Amino acid sequence: MGMTDSACPGGGGLRVQPGLTFQFWDRDWPVERCEGCGLCRLGHQWEEAELERFYGEDRHGGAHPADAYGEIQAERSLYRERFGRRLADLERWVKPGRVLDVGSSVGHFLDTARARGWDPVGLELSVYSAGVARLAGHTVVAAPLERSGLTPNSFRSVTMWHVLEHLPHPVEALRAAWTLLEPGGTVGIEVPNFGARVARTNPQRWGHLRPWHLWYFTESTLSRALEAAGFESLRSGVDGGTGMGSALRRRGPAGVRTAIWLGGLAARARPLLTLMRSLTRWAGRGDENLVMWGRRPR
């Protein structure tokens, strides 16, 4: 079944946003807006089976996960500081325990969480990425969140870093996360911020209008989605990160090597990391990502 109006927390009629169509893969993609709550979504309705194939398929030419393990281990320095900040936020509300990272990819968050005393579990559709994380000793389940088979009430926290915008039914996914959490447990979400300055003033330059991003959240629409799933809101904020890692990675192997070198240097020189963040804010990208925390009531 494709996406339907009921997937939207507002449940209102959908109307194409005037003038908001983007080009990708040599075609136009419209963006629709819910008249009930203001949440925006991709106008094209992907079938869920298509999405699972898209995220689960092998894009590495049949390579074994061990072939990339060394490079990915070096790359972890790019993410350690960022995920360390996310975990420091999380630990304001709960003590370390079991944490489920939905869309865990090659295990960068799992690695950082384990180093801080958490017991992390990953959920990842890509067999290749899950295999890389398992080589680092992590437990990873290769299944969608709603069909994970994980034990209800067994996690202290569930995290979704740049995942919710990819899911056909975001509120249903949040309800599944609610079920897996113990009472008082927290959910942490990060999505591209459709309320960012560049998204409002020049959305074509925003960089997150993509056919695999099914939903475009602002602070208010993400908060409504959390509430619709039964969570109480704890905190929200914006973050631009350094803005350099993903841009360099898109330049191919040489860019990846440069990103790894910069990440390692920044990890050893905090003033450089502060400068990189300042440059991101100066470039108007300091609010590019939206981070929000919610709690399952006790």
N, C-alpha and C positions, 0 to 999 in steps of 0.2 A: 504494500500500500504506500502511495506517495504521501507527501505532506498535505495536511488538510487544515482548514480554518481552526479546527478544534485544538491544533497543536499550539496555537497562540494563546497566551494567558488572557488577553483581552477578549478573545472570542468574537471580535467584530468583523465587519466586512473588510476585504482587502482591496486596495487601490494602488495602481502603479504610481510611484513618486514622480511628479512632473519633472521632466528633464534629467532624471537620474537613471541613466542606462550606461553600462560600461562595455567595452570591447575586450574579448579574450577568446583565444582559439578561433579567430577570424569570424566571430559572430557577436551579435548584441545580446546583452543580458540585462533585463529590466529588474529594478528593485521595487518591491511592493511594501506598502505601509498599512498596518492594521488601524482601522478607524476607531477601534475600541480602546487600545492602549498605546498606540504609537510605535510599537515594535516593527522593525523593518526586516524583510526577508528577501531572499533571492526569488525572482518570479518563476524560474524554471523549477519544476517539481521532479527531483531525482527519485527513482525507486530505491527503497532501502537495500535491496539486493545489489543494485548497482554501486551504492556507496560502500557496502561491505567488501565487494570485489575491488573497488578502487583503493581502499586503504589496506586491504590484505594482500594485494598482488606483489609479486617480486619485481622490484625495479633495479635490481643489482646484477642482472645478467646471470643468475644462478650461482653467484658467489656465496661462499660459506661465511656465516657471521664472523668466524675467527679471522678471516682475511682483513676485516676492518677494525678488529678489536683494538690494536695498538694505537691507531690514529684516533679512534673515538675516546680511548682512555686519556690521551693528551688533550682532547677537546673539552674534557670535563671542566677544566679550569675556566672556560668561558661561562659556565653555568653555575659553578659552585657559589659564587658571591650572590648571584641573583636568587637562587633557591635557598641560600642561607638566610637571606632577608625574609623570604616567604615563611620559612620555618620559625624564625624569630617572632614574626607576627603571630603565627599559629600558637606558639608556646605562651602567648599572653593569656590564652583562654583554657588550654588543656596541657597536661603533662605528656611527654612522649609515650607512645603506645603504638598500636597497630594503625598504619595509615595506608589507604588505598589510593594510588595515583592512576587516574583514568587517562588513557592515552599516554602511557609511560615511555613510549619510543625506545631508545637504546639505554635508558635507565639513569639519566643524569640526575633527576630529582631523587630517585631511589638511592643512589649513591650518597648524595648529600644528606638525606634523611637518616640513613644508616649510621653515618659518621657522627650524627648528633644524638644517637641513642634511640632512634625510632625503629620499629619493626615494619619495614615497608613491603607492600605487595603491589605489583604492577598489573595493569589491564591494558592489553595492546593487541590490535587486530593484525598488525604486520608480523608475519612469522619471522621474517629476517630480523627486524628490530627487537622483537621479543627474545630471539636467539642470542643477540649481542648482550642484552641485559642479563640473560641467564648465565652467560660466560663469566660475568662479574659476581655470580653467586646469588642473584636475585630470584625471587619467586614471581613469575609472570603468568597470568591467565590470558589465553588468546580467545577472547569472547566479547561480544557487546555487553555493556553494563547491565542492561535489563535481563540478559540471559547468562549472567556470569556463573550462577550456581553457588555464589559465596554465601556464607552464613549470615543471616540477619542479625543486627545488633552487635556485630563483632568488631567494628572499627571505631577508633577514637576520632579519626578524621578521614575525609575523602577530599582529594584535590583534583581539579580539572584545569590544567594550565593550557590555554588555547585549544580547548576541546569542544566546549558547549556550542560554539558557532558552527561546528561541523555536523552536529547531530540533527536528524530530521524532526525529532520530538524532544526539545530541550526540557520542558517541564516534566515529561515522563521520566527522563533521565535523572533529573533532580529528585523526583520522588523515589526512584530506585536507590539513589545515594542515601536519602533519608532513611530508607528501610535498613540499609547496611550499617548505619551509624548506631552506636550506643546512645541512650538518652543523654543529652548534654554534649554530644559530639558535634564537630564542626565540619563545614564544607568550605573549601577555598576555591575561588574561581578567578581566572584571568582570561579576558577576551579582548580583541581589538575594540577600541573605544570609538563608537560612531558619534559620540558627542565631542570628540577631540576638535581642537581649533581647525586643523587642516581638513578634517572630514566635513565640518560645517561650511567652511569658506571655499574649499576647492576639493571636493570629494574625489575627483579623478586623480589627484596627486596623493591621496591618502595612503595608497599602497595595499589596502586590504579588501578592495572590491575584487573578489575572485569567485569563480563558479563553484568552488568547493566550500566557500563560506556561505552557509545557508541562512544565517541570521546575523543581524547587525544591531548590537546592543548599545544602549546608552545607560547611564547610571540608573535612571528611573525605570526603564524597561527591564533591566536585569534584576533590580530590586523586586519588581512585581512578579517576575518569574520565580524567584526564591520564595516569596510569600505564597504564591499559588501552589508550591510544592510542600508547604508546611513549615518552612524555616522562619526563624526570627533573624532579623538583620543585626549584625555585629558592627561592621565597619566597611567602608569603601574608600578607595583612593585611586589615583592615576600614577602611571609609571611609564617612562620612556626607555628604561634600561640604558645601555650605552648606545644603542642604535647601530652598532658597527658589526656585530657578529653575523647577523643574518644577511646584511648587505654584502659582506665579503664572501660569505659562503656561496652566494649566487654567482660569483665570478669563477667558479670552478675550483680544481685542485689547488692552484696557486693561492686563490682567495682563502681556501680552508686553511692552508699552512700559515698564511698571514694572520688569520683570525686566531689560530691556536697560539701563535707567538705573542700576539697582543694580549690575549687572555691570560697567558702565563705571566707576562710582564705586569699586567694590571693587578693580578693576584698578589704579586710581591711588592707592588708600589701603590698603596692606597691613594696617594695624591693624584696619580695618573688616572685612576678609576674615577675619582671625583671630577677631574677635568673632562673626561669623556662624557660623563653625565651632564656637566654644565654645557658642553658643546651641543648635546642633544636638545637641551632646553632652549638654548640660544637659537637653534635651527627650527624652533616651533614644534618639536616632537616630544616634548616632555610629558605630554598627556596622551600618548598614542595607545597605551594599554590601560584597561580598566580592571582593577582588582577588587574583589568583594568577598567578604566572609559572612557566613550565616551559621546558625546553630539549631540543631534539633532540640526542641524544648524537653526539659526533664520530665 
